[in-house]
Amino acid sequence: MATNQAPTKFVQKIKDKMSSQNIGVTELSRKLKVSHPTVVDLVTYSKKPSFDTCIALAAWFNQSPVSILREAGLLPPEGNDEVRYEDWKFLIDQLNTEDEAELRQIAEMKILRRKKEETLKSLKPKKAER
């Protein structure tokens, strides 16, 4: 099971930027538009951020969201800005059995809906050419 701690290097990167901009936790939470406790958990207790917090951090760092997700430990560290099969596997491996089953059901429903839409499209009469 994955740890709930953010990588030390990632937390230090945030602290360094806060220091260079001369801002504290309250100001960072305003800039990121996330709650004060969320920022405290990250910079004080090194708690791994959520996906939404990573997206906000990516904008603040002017980096791609995928690169920040990798640095934060929410995606495997190796790789570039492309999302790969290994990234999906990494995420799924972190789910409990119930969440994995729910995600599978959602994927199956989407596949079924797409197949139905494709079938309906193929059944529509084509316009006669003149």
C-alpha positions as CSV (number, residue, x, y, z in Angstrom):
1,M,0.0,0.0,0.0
2,A,1.2,3.5,-0.8
3,T,2.5,5.8,1.9
4,N,0.5,8.9,2.9
5,Q,3.7,11.0,3.0
6,A,4.8,13.3,0.2
7,P,8.4,12.9,-1.0
8,T,10.8,15.1,1.0
9,K,12.2,16.7,-2.1
10,F,8.7,17.7,-3.3
11,V,7.8,19.3,0.1
12,Q,11.2,21.2,0.1
13,K,10.5,22.5,-3.4
14,I,7.3,24.0,-2.1
15,K,8.9,25.5,0.9
16,D,11.8,26.9,-1.2
17,K,9.3,28.7,-3.5
18,M,7.3,30.0,-0.6
19,S,10.5,31.4,0.9
20,S,11.6,33.0,-2.4
21,Q,8.2,34.6,-2.7
22,N,8.2,35.5,0.9
23,I,4.8,34.0,1.5
24,G,3.4,31.8,4.3
25,V,0.9,29.1,4.5
26,T,-2.1,31.4,4.5
27,E,-1.0,33.3,1.4
28,L,-0.2,30.0,-0.4
29,S,-3.6,28.6,0.4
30,R,-5.1,31.7,-1.1
31,K,-2.9,31.5,-4.2
32,L,-3.7,27.8,-4.7
33,K,-7.4,28.3,-3.8
34,V,-7.2,25.3,-1.4
35,S,-7.9,25.2,2.3
36,H,-5.4,26.4,4.9
37,P,-5.4,23.0,6.6
38,T,-4.5,21.4,3.3
39,V,-1.4,23.5,2.9
40,V,-0.5,23.0,6.6
41,D,-0.8,19.2,6.1
42,L,1.5,19.4,3.1
43,V,4.2,21.8,4.2
44,T,4.3,21.1,7.9
45,Y,3.4,17.4,8.1
46,S,4.5,16.3,4.6
47,K,1.1,14.8,3.9
48,K,0.7,13.7,0.3
49,P,-1.5,16.2,-1.6
50,S,-4.7,15.4,-3.4
51,F,-5.0,15.4,-7.2
52,D,-6.8,18.7,-7.0
53,T,-4.1,20.3,-4.9
54,C,-1.4,19.0,-7.3
55,I,-3.3,20.7,-10.2
56,A,-3.2,24.0,-8.3
57,L,0.5,23.5,-7.5
58,A,1.2,22.8,-11.2
59,A,-0.2,26.1,-12.1
60,W,1.7,27.9,-9.3
61,F,5.0,26.2,-10.4
62,N,4.1,26.7,-14.1
63,Q,4.6,23.0,-14.7
64,S,2.5,20.3,-16.3
65,P,0.0,18.6,-13.9
66,V,1.5,15.2,-14.8
67,S,5.0,16.3,-13.7
68,I,3.7,17.6,-10.4
69,L,1.7,14.4,-9.8
70,R,5.0,12.4,-10.4
71,E,6.9,14.7,-8.0
72,A,4.2,14.4,-5.3
73,G,4.2,10.6,-5.5
74,L,0.7,10.3,-7.0
75,L,2.2,8.8,-10.2
76,P,5.4,6.8,-10.6
77,P,8.4,9.2,-10.6
78,E,9.9,7.8,-13.8
79,G,8.5,9.1,-17.0
80,N,7.6,12.3,-18.7
81,D,4.4,14.3,-19.2
82,E,2.7,11.4,-21.0
83,V,0.3,9.3,-19.0
84,R,1.1,5.6,-19.6
85,Y,-0.4,2.3,-18.8
86,E,2.0,1.9,-15.9
87,D,0.6,5.1,-14.4
88,W,-2.9,3.7,-14.5
89,K,-1.7,0.4,-13.0
90,F,0.1,2.4,-10.2
91,L,-3.1,4.2,-9.4
92,I,-5.3,1.1,-9.5
93,D,-2.8,-0.7,-7.2
94,Q,-3.4,1.9,-4.6
95,L,-7.2,1.3,-4.5
96,N,-8.9,-1.0,-2.1
97,T,-10.9,-3.9,-3.6
98,E,-14.2,-2.1,-3.3
99,D,-13.0,1.0,-5.1
100,E,-11.3,-1.1,-7.8
101,A,-14.6,-2.9,-8.4
102,E,-16.5,0.4,-8.6
103,L,-13.9,1.8,-11.1
104,R,-14.2,-1.3,-13.2
105,Q,-18.1,-0.9,-13.3
106,I,-17.7,2.7,-14.4
107,A,-15.3,1.7,-17.2
108,E,-17.7,-1.2,-18.3
109,M,-20.6,1.2,-18.4
110,K,-18.7,3.7,-20.5
111,I,-17.6,1.0,-22.9
112,L,-21.2,-0.3,-23.2
113,R,-22.6,3.2,-23.8
114,R,-20.0,3.8,-26.5
115,K,-20.9,0.5,-28.2
116,K,-24.6,1.4,-28.1
117,E,-23.9,4.8,-29.7
118,E,-21.8,3.2,-32.4
119,T,-24.6,0.7,-33.1
120,L,-27.2,3.5,-33.3
121,K,-25.0,5.5,-35.7
122,S,-24.6,2.5,-38.0
123,L,-28.4,1.9,-38.0
124,K,-29.3,5.5,-39.1
125,P,-30.2,5.7,-42.8
126,K,-27.7,7.4,-44.9
127,K,-28.7,10.5,-46.9
128,A,-29.4,9.7,-50.5
129,E,-26.8,11.1,-52.9
130,R,-28.1,13.2,-55.8
